Amino acid sequence: KGKCPEDGWDESTIELFLHELAIMDSNNFLGNCGVGEREGRVVSGLVARRHYRLIHGIGRSGDISAVQPKAAGSSLLNKLTNSVVLDIIKLAGIRTVASCFVVPMATGMSLTLCFLTLRHKRPKAKYIIWPRIDQKSCFKSMITAGFEPVVVENALEGDELRTDLEAVEAKIKALGAENILCVHSTTSCFAPRVPDRLEELAVICANYGIPHIVNNAYGVQSSKCMHLIQQGAQVGRIDAFVQSLDKNFMVPVGGAIIAGFSESFIQEISKMYPGRASASPSLDVLITLLSLGTSGYKKLLKERKEMFSYLSSELKKLADNHNERLLDTPHNPISLAMSLKNLDESNDAAVTQLGSMLFTRQVSGARVVPCGSVQTVNNYTFKGFMSHANNYPCAYLNAASAIGIKKQDVDVFLKRLDKCLKTFRKEAKQEKSINEISDSNAATEQLED
């Protein structure tokens, strides 16, 4: 049926299935005589076994989704993977998705492919409207495609950074709808940035006849992010949404899913990919989903949501203990932020030093964001880089509850963070005592004089 099985398969069954696919490829035929330049020859047995002898890759020179006659097994693998992934996207909340395909590039380059496809539909357009999110790959995806990003600063609402819809519409009117390739919005992001107002953006795009591409990098694991895309497509316009394989399905980096609500447009994007492609990302995600089954993937999604609540409550307690606070970002379903105001006020370098201390203590993924850092990316200067705003009110630390996180990860992180913050407080007290002694000595000397 081309759907993900309800219950996961055991490893021996999956391997048997892959071997059956592999013997359908011509390079594995016993009497094969290859006289072309690409015959699936692999000199290393280790490499051949690593890929289950599925050597031909996917697609043909003109279309990544096309069937390759001498690689029937690899072609079937590709078709099945796309079908199973589509089933999972529907299960995760986007019921009306029409088509998708796995592409052997990470999210940034996959976004570039979408923009290049739109170029043929809108030859006069040279701008992409982009509500700011401080993540280099999605910014560079527009530059690489040859377009000029029009950065729209976010609006600060409480602690949250949200889409400034009036500013987006003002940019469209100023530049002219025909000169705009698309609106490039974001769902999954680091707090205090929250998912864009997709429904409102989708309506604006529909009203002005402008395409809408959504960066849904790690949004498949969040029912809230998926709901935003589903709602946006129902009330307005969303042409394609792109998500990472590694972040959502726990496979090695190197693949993404491009999906949308128009089968013909998604096919156009797949035909834009030049040449054949590696089958590794498709193979990895198919193996993973066959081993999990829909029940296994649903369980992971449920556990992630539970861990988000646990991380939120425990991080709030820790923040209170250190006279800091958990920033109020209810619209972000994956990432949390804790202020580092006291740390920032005591020592300019303390915030970045905390990041180093956590990293050397084997805490990965936590982001420490100081105030006022400036960074230039492709000749565009971002003030307050990493904070998604020119002047966010305080320095802060990010932690995320992503798919696969365990209670042990949260507990160990909080314990190590607590220890690091106590070290800073101890040093601050010692410095204060030294300063008080110095001031006292100076006052005594003045009296003696």
TITIMI-948941 format. One record per residue (C-alpha): x, y, z. Coordinates in pm, 1 decimal. Example, Ala and Ser with C-alpha at 12.3 -4.5 7.8 and 13.67 -1.06 7.14 Angstrom:
<sites>
         xx         yy         zz
     1230.0     -450.0      780.0
     1367.0     -106.0      714.0
</sites>
This chain:
<sites>
         xx         yy         zz
        0.0        0.0        0.0
      302.9      227.6       15.1
      231.8      319.7      377.7
      442.3      293.6      689.7
      354.0      -29.5      876.5
      170.2        8.3     1206.5
      422.3     -207.8     1391.7
      794.1     -189.1     1318.3
      979.4     -471.8     1146.5
     1273.7     -650.6     1308.2
     1621.2     -595.4     1162.4
     1647.9     -933.7      988.6
     1319.5     -871.8      802.3
     1436.9     -526.4      691.2
     1769.6     -668.2      571.2
     1594.1     -945.5      377.6
     1371.5     -682.2      213.3
     1673.1     -467.7      116.5
     1858.5     -767.6      -27.4
     1552.2     -849.0     -237.3
     1554.5     -494.4     -372.3
     1929.3     -507.9     -438.4
     1914.0     -822.0     -654.9
     1677.1     -634.5     -887.9
     1963.1     -394.9     -981.0
     2168.7     -494.6    -1287.6
     2505.3     -457.4    -1114.3
     2406.7     -753.7     -894.1
     2296.6     -985.2    -1179.2
     2517.4    -1296.5    -1199.5
     2568.7    -1271.9    -1576.9
     2580.6     -891.6    -1600.6
     2808.1     -743.5    -1867.7
     2848.0     -368.5    -1821.9
     3011.4     -157.2    -2090.9
     2890.8      190.0    -1986.0
     3059.9      458.8    -1780.9
     2835.7      404.3    -1478.0
     2777.8       37.1    -1407.1
     2751.5       26.9    -1029.5
     3101.7     -109.2     -985.5
     3231.3      -85.4     -628.9
     3586.3     -195.6     -553.7
     3548.4     -216.4     -174.1
     3337.0     -495.6      -29.0
     3294.3     -289.1      287.8
     3142.7       -0.7       88.1
     2915.0     -242.4     -102.3
     2788.0     -396.4      222.4
     2740.4      -52.6      380.7
     2496.1       33.7      101.0
     2335.7     -315.4       83.7
     2470.3     -332.1     -275.9
     2221.8      -62.1     -380.8
     2484.9      124.3     -581.2
     2302.6      297.3     -867.7
     2149.3      576.0     -662.4
     1809.0      720.6     -752.2
     1665.5      893.0    -1056.9
     1803.4      950.7    -1404.2
     2012.7     1230.8    -1549.3
     1705.2     1447.3    -1613.4
     1482.1     1370.3    -1316.1
     1556.5     1260.1     -957.6
     1214.8     1087.3     -939.0
     1242.1      895.6    -1268.3
     1267.1      516.1    -1282.0
     1607.0      377.0    -1388.9
     1553.7       55.6    -1597.3
     1883.3     -106.2    -1495.9
     1821.9      -21.3    -1129.0
     1469.6     -149.3    -1068.5
     1540.9     -219.8     -700.6
     1685.4      125.6     -629.7
     1397.7      286.4     -821.4
     1145.5       90.2     -615.5
     1330.4      191.4     -298.2
     1294.6      557.3     -402.0
      922.9      529.2     -480.2
      848.9      343.9     -155.8
     1048.3      588.3       56.5
      862.1      889.5      -84.8
      530.8      712.5      -31.2
      609.8      610.3      327.8
      740.0      959.7      413.3
      420.3     1114.3      271.7
      221.2      884.1      499.8
      423.7     1002.2      801.8
      375.0     1372.3      713.2
       -1.6     1309.0      707.6
       20.5     1122.2     1038.2
      216.0     1417.0     1189.2
      -67.0     1658.1     1110.9
      -68.6     1776.3      747.9
     -359.7     1571.4      614.0
     -397.7     1749.9      280.2
      -33.2     1726.4      165.8
      -38.7     1610.9     -197.8
      318.4     1507.9     -271.4
      672.7     1491.7     -137.0
     1013.3     1354.8     -222.7
     1336.2     1288.2      -36.5
     1628.6     1487.5     -173.1
     1992.8     1404.9      -83.6
     2072.0     1757.3       35.4
     2023.9     1918.5      374.7
     1758.5     2184.4      437.8
     1950.0     2488.6      309.8
     2027.9     2349.9      -35.5
     1677.9     2202.5      -60.2
     1533.6     2550.9       -4.6
     1767.3     2677.7     -279.5
     1621.8     2415.1     -515.5
     1270.2     2546.1     -441.5
     1374.1     2905.4     -512.8
     1543.9     2806.7     -839.8
     1224.7     2630.1     -950.4
     1020.9     2944.4     -881.5
     1265.7     3149.4    -1093.0
     1115.5     3001.2    -1411.5
      764.9     3094.1    -1299.6
      859.1     3449.6    -1199.4
     1146.8     3561.8    -1427.4
     1121.8     3929.4    -1326.7
     1140.4     3862.3     -952.8
     1464.5     3927.6     -766.2
     1358.9     3969.2     -401.2
     1266.0     3719.3     -130.5
     1082.3     3853.7      173.2
     1220.9     3687.5      483.4
     1104.9     3746.6      843.2
     1437.6     3744.0     1023.1
     1568.2     3427.5     1185.1
     1936.3     3414.6     1276.6
     2033.3     3087.4     1114.1
     2292.6     3105.6      840.0
     2185.6     2822.9      609.9
     1834.4     2953.8      541.6
     1976.4     3302.6      472.6
     2246.9     3163.7      243.2
     1992.5     2945.6       60.9
     1846.4     3264.4      -89.5
     2185.9     3413.7     -174.1
     2302.9     3089.5     -339.3
     1990.7     3087.1     -557.5
     2084.2     3436.0     -678.0
     1814.7     3637.6     -500.8
     1823.4     3938.0     -271.2
     1683.6     3869.7       76.9
     1462.2     4145.7      212.9
     1499.6     4108.4      588.8
     1189.5     4195.7      791.1
     1269.8     4256.1     1157.8
     1050.9     4078.3     1411.6
      812.1     4248.1     1653.9
      881.1     4205.5     2027.1
      562.6     4096.6     2206.5
      637.7     4032.3     2572.1
      941.9     3804.9     2559.2
      852.2     3664.3     2217.5
      978.4     3773.1     1875.3
      688.9     3739.9     1630.9
      621.5     3811.0     1263.4
      566.7     4179.5     1187.0
      282.0     4135.2      937.6
      242.8     4507.9      869.4
      612.0     4532.6      779.7
      582.7     4232.1      544.9
      287.0     4386.5      362.8
      461.1     4724.9      346.8
      764.5     4561.8      178.6
      538.4     4391.8      -78.8
      374.5     4723.8     -165.1
      707.4     4907.7     -180.8
      882.4     4650.3     -401.7
      584.8     4543.7     -614.4
      440.5     4192.2     -601.6
      575.0     4101.9     -948.1
      932.6     4169.9     -829.4
      905.6     3933.9     -531.0
      992.5     3567.7     -584.9
      827.4     3449.9     -263.5
      783.2     3492.3      108.0
     1025.4     3263.4      294.0
      882.6     3187.5      639.6
      992.0     2965.6      929.0
      821.8     2731.5     1174.9
     1084.4     2561.0     1393.5
     1325.5     2809.3     1552.6
     1521.4     2897.9     1866.8
     1330.1     3080.9     2141.1
     1255.1     3365.5     2200.9
     1186.0     3364.2     1823.7
      861.0     3175.1     1770.7
      707.8     3021.4     1455.8
      595.4     3275.2     1198.1
      229.2     3368.8     1173.8
      180.9     3125.2      886.2
     -192.8     3161.7      846.4
     -173.2     3540.3      812.7
      132.8     3519.6      583.5
      -44.3     3259.8      367.8
     -343.6     3494.0      329.2
     -114.3     3785.3      234.3
       61.3     3565.1      -24.8
     -274.2     3455.7     -170.5
     -400.9     3814.9     -187.8
      -92.5     3941.3     -370.9
      -34.0     3628.5     -582.0
      309.8     3564.7     -430.6
      448.7     3211.4     -371.6
      515.6     3101.5      -13.9
      798.7     2864.5       86.7
      816.5     2742.1      447.1
     1136.0     2637.7      623.6
     1001.4     2358.6      847.5
     1351.4     2232.8      936.8
     1265.2     2035.0     1251.1
      891.5     2098.0     1256.7
      766.2     1747.4     1169.2
      818.6     1645.8     1533.5
      590.7     1928.8     1652.0
      212.9     1899.9     1612.4
      189.3     2278.3     1652.9
      428.9     2349.1     1361.9
      250.0     2098.1     1139.7
      -89.2     2244.7     1233.7
       32.1     2592.5     1132.3
      128.1     2463.9      785.9
     -200.7     2276.5      745.4
     -402.5     2582.6      846.6
     -194.8     2814.2      629.3
     -262.1     2597.5      324.5
     -635.4     2592.8      397.7
     -685.6     2968.1      442.7
     -419.8     3099.0      203.9
     -114.6     2996.7        1.8
      175.3     2765.3       85.4
      360.5     2629.0     -218.1
      619.6     2405.2      -51.7
      757.8     2324.6      291.9
     1102.6     2177.8      355.8
     1213.9     1962.9      649.8
     1535.0     1792.4      753.5
     1567.4     1413.6      772.6
     1825.4     1405.5     1051.9
     1639.5     1640.8     1287.9
     1298.8     1474.3     1249.3
     1385.9     1107.1     1194.2
     1721.2     1064.7     1369.7
     1925.7      959.6     1066.7
     2267.5     1090.7      951.4
     2283.4     1445.6      812.1
     2248.8     1477.2      436.5
     1883.2     1459.9      339.3
     1561.9     1659.8      341.6
     1197.8     1626.6      238.9
     1040.4     1875.2        0.7
      660.8     1858.9       26.1
      361.5     2059.4      -89.8
       -6.3     2078.9     -170.1
       28.3     2075.5     -550.1
      162.5     1751.9     -696.8
      259.9     1923.4    -1023.2
      470.8     2189.4     -845.7
      654.0     1931.0     -631.6
      727.2     1735.1     -952.4
      866.9     2054.4    -1106.0
     1105.8     2090.9     -812.7
     1218.7     1727.7     -842.5
     1285.1     1775.1    -1215.6
     1497.3     2082.4    -1137.6
     1751.3     1862.7     -952.7
     2032.8     1798.6    -1205.7
     2138.2     1438.5    -1255.9
     2105.1     1126.7    -1045.8
     2134.5     1134.4     -669.5
     2262.8      933.5     -376.1
     2017.0      678.5     -240.4
     2173.0      691.2      109.9
     1928.1      941.7      267.8
     1629.7      752.3      121.7
     1771.9      421.1      242.3
     1838.0      557.1      593.4
     1491.7      702.7      643.7
     1315.4      397.1      498.2
     1508.4      161.2      728.6
     1429.0      388.0     1025.4
     1056.7      413.9      953.9
     1022.9       40.0      883.7
     1191.8      -34.8     1216.4
      973.9      214.2     1408.6
      638.9      169.6     1237.0
      373.0      435.9     1285.9
      323.1      324.6     1647.1
      693.8      369.7     1721.8
      709.0      714.8     1561.6
      392.2      828.8     1744.4
      550.5      713.5     2069.7
      861.5      923.5     2001.4
      645.5     1229.6     1926.4
      452.1     1179.6     2252.0
      773.2     1138.1     2455.7
      920.6     1453.2     2301.9
      616.5     1656.9     2403.9
      632.1     1517.3     2759.0
     1003.3     1598.4     2783.0
      933.5     1955.6     2667.3
      696.7     2003.8     2964.0
      951.5     1847.9     3200.4
     1241.9     2057.3     3067.5
     1028.3     2371.4     3090.9
      925.7     2317.2     3454.0
     1274.0     2212.5     3571.1
     1453.3     2494.2     3384.6
     1211.9     2743.6     3542.5
     1301.9     2614.3     3891.5
     1672.7     2644.0     3815.9
     1627.2     2996.4     3675.8
     1440.5     3105.3     3990.4
     1720.1     2965.8     4210.6
     1974.1     3182.5     4028.7
     1758.0     3497.6     4021.8
     1698.0     3455.3     3648.7
     1378.7     3365.4     3467.4
     1250.9     3129.2     3202.0
     1144.1     3356.9     2916.4
      772.1     3339.4     2842.0
      754.4     3194.6     2488.9
      430.6     2989.4     2475.4
      418.3     2990.9     2094.1
      748.7     2798.3     2064.1
      676.9     2423.4     2105.9
     1037.8     2294.0     2091.9
     1288.3     2552.8     2217.0
     1314.4     2732.0     2553.5
     1521.5     3029.6     2669.0
     1647.5     3127.9     3014.0
     1768.0     3481.4     3083.7
     2132.5     3543.7     3178.4
     2083.5     3902.1     3291.2
     2284.1     3877.5     3615.1
     2568.5     3700.8     3439.1
     2575.6     3959.9     3162.3
     2577.2     4253.3     3405.7
     2858.2     4111.5     3617.9
     3103.0     4043.0     3334.8
     3090.5     4107.6     2959.0
     3272.4     3782.6     2879.9
     3079.9     3569.3     3129.9
     2796.6     3479.7     2892.6
     3020.6     3336.0     2621.4
     3237.5     3176.9     2890.5
     2930.6     2989.6     3015.7
     2883.5     2844.2     2667.5
     3244.1     2722.0     2669.0
     3207.6     2572.2     3015.7
     2897.7     2377.6     2913.2
     3064.7     2249.3     2596.8
     3375.0     2128.3     2783.5
     3139.3     1951.7     3024.2
     2991.7     1759.6     2729.2
     2667.0     1955.9     2705.4
     2594.1     1985.4     2333.7
     2318.9     2182.6     2164.9
     2274.3     2449.8     2433.1
     2313.5     2796.1     2276.1
     2437.6     3089.8     2480.6
     2339.6     3422.7     2322.6
     2511.8     3743.5     2440.4
     2372.0     4090.6     2379.6
     2489.7     4303.1     2092.2
     2700.4     4059.6     1888.0
     2742.9     4164.3     1524.4
     2802.6     3927.1     1234.8
     2828.0     3971.4      859.6
     2685.2     3695.7      638.5
     2730.6     3734.2      261.4
     2786.8     4110.7      297.5
     2472.1     4157.9      509.2
     2538.5     4275.1      865.3
     2316.3     4141.3     1141.2
     2312.0     4332.9     1469.7
     2240.4     4120.0     1775.4
     2317.0     3809.7     1570.2
     2177.3     3482.5     1708.4
     1905.9     3669.3     1902.2
     1686.8     3730.4     1589.9
     1664.2     4102.2     1678.0
     1884.9     4411.4     1673.3
     1845.6     4479.5     2045.5
     1693.7     4193.5     2242.9
     1652.2     4304.8     2608.5
     1877.4     4041.0     2768.6
     2136.3     3770.8     2713.0
     1997.2     3418.8     2736.5
     2059.6     3045.9     2706.8
     1868.0     2811.0     2473.7
     1777.6     2447.8     2531.9
     1549.2     2237.4     2312.4
     1335.6     1930.6     2362.5
     1387.7     1756.9     2028.4
     1278.2     1409.3     1921.5
     1475.8     1134.2     2094.1
     1563.5     1338.3     2405.1
     1554.3     1139.8     2731.3
     1485.5     1240.2     3091.1
     1848.9     1158.8     3171.0
     1963.2     1417.3     2913.3
     1750.6     1685.7     3080.2
     1861.8     1594.5     3432.8
     2233.8     1585.6     3347.7
     2209.0     1915.9     3155.7
     2036.1     2092.6     3446.6
     2286.7     1955.8     3697.8
     2584.0     2076.4     3493.0
     2424.9     2413.4     3417.1
     2350.0     2464.1     3786.7
     2710.9     2385.4     3875.5
     2844.7     2631.0     3615.9
     2615.5     2912.8     3735.2
     2717.2     2849.7     4098.0
     3081.4     2881.1     3993.4
     3009.1     3224.2     3844.9
     2819.6     3335.1     4156.4
     3106.8     3224.0     4379.2
     3358.5     3413.9     4165.1
     3134.2     3723.3     4167.1
     3113.2     3714.3     4550.4
     3490.8     3680.2     4581.4
     3542.7     3973.5     4344.3
     3290.1     4182.1     4539.0
     3471.1     4103.9     4867.3
     3806.8     4202.1     4718.1
     3658.3     4529.9     4591.5
     3503.6     4605.0     4932.8
     3837.9     4541.9     5106.2
     4014.8     4767.3     4854.2
     3755.1     5042.1     4906.5
     3788.3     5008.8     5286.0
     4168.6     5030.3     5267.8
     4145.5     5335.4     5043.9
     3904.5     5506.2     5288.3
     4140.2     5432.1     5584.2
     4435.6     5578.8     5394.6
     4237.5     5897.0     5324.0
     4150.4     5938.0     5696.7
     4512.7     5886.5     5793.6
     4617.1     6150.7     5539.9
</sites>
